[in-house]
Amino acid sequence: MNVYDVVTLLDDLQDEGLKRGQVGTIVEEWQPGVYEVEFADTHGITYAMVALCAEQLMTLYSHPDASRQTA
């Protein structure tokens, strides 16, 4: 995972008011495998900033994996 990757939560985070499947963006890597993730609405208003472990996240892709393309 890298800064600016779009990710989704794999579990509910009740203390943060976040649910499995909510989408955020990695904005900082605090240490290997620990990321600050920003959750924002469709207007770009941030509603949560949470430090999360890689195991709590899944990277989302909006384009095909270039390494899998064949000629």
C-alpha positions as CSV (number, residue, x, y, z in Angstrom):
1,M,0.0,0.0,0.0
2,N,1.1,3.5,-0.8
3,V,0.2,7.1,-0.1
4,Y,-2.8,8.2,-2.2
5,D,-4.0,4.6,-2.7
6,V,-7.8,4.3,-2.4
7,V,-8.7,1.7,0.2
8,T,-11.8,0.2,1.8
9,L,-12.3,-1.0,5.4
10,L,-12.5,-4.7,6.0
11,D,-14.1,-4.4,9.4
12,D,-16.4,-2.0,11.3
13,L,-14.7,0.6,13.5
14,Q,-17.5,1.4,15.9
15,D,-15.4,3.8,18.0
16,E,-14.8,5.9,14.8
17,G,-18.3,5.5,13.4
18,L,-17.0,3.7,10.3
19,K,-18.4,0.6,8.7
20,R,-16.9,-2.2,6.7
21,G,-16.8,-1.2,3.0
22,Q,-16.3,2.6,3.5
23,V,-13.8,4.0,1.2
24,G,-10.9,6.3,2.1
25,T,-7.5,7.5,0.8
26,I,-4.1,6.8,2.4
27,V,-2.6,10.2,3.2
28,E,0.5,9.1,5.3
29,E,2.5,6.1,6.2
30,W,3.4,6.3,9.9
31,Q,5.5,3.1,9.9
32,P,5.6,0.0,7.8
33,G,2.1,-1.3,7.6
34,V,0.5,1.6,9.5
35,Y,-1.3,4.2,7.5
36,E,-3.3,7.4,8.2
37,V,-6.5,7.1,6.1
38,E,-8.8,10.0,5.3
39,F,-12.5,9.3,4.8
40,A,-14.3,12.1,2.9
41,D,-17.8,12.5,1.5
42,T,-18.7,13.1,-2.2
43,H,-18.2,16.8,-1.7
44,G,-14.6,16.3,-0.4
45,I,-15.5,17.1,3.2
46,T,-13.4,14.9,5.6
47,Y,-15.5,13.1,8.2
48,A,-12.8,10.8,9.7
49,M,-9.0,10.5,9.8
50,V,-7.8,7.2,11.3
51,A,-4.5,5.4,11.7
52,L,-5.0,1.8,10.5
53,C,-3.0,-1.3,10.0
54,A,-2.7,-2.8,6.5
55,E,-4.6,-5.9,7.7
56,Q,-7.7,-3.6,8.2
57,L,-7.6,-2.4,4.6
58,M,-7.9,-3.5,1.0
59,T,-6.6,-1.5,-1.9
60,L,-9.2,-0.7,-4.6
61,Y,-8.3,-0.4,-8.3
62,S,-10.2,1.5,-11.0
63,H,-8.1,0.3,-13.9
64,P,-6.7,-3.1,-15.1
65,D,-3.4,-4.4,-13.8
66,A,-0.9,-3.5,-16.5
67,S,1.2,-6.5,-15.6
68,R,-1.6,-8.9,-16.7
69,Q,-2.2,-7.4,-20.1
70,T,-1.1,-9.6,-23.1
71,A,-0.1,-8.5,-26.5
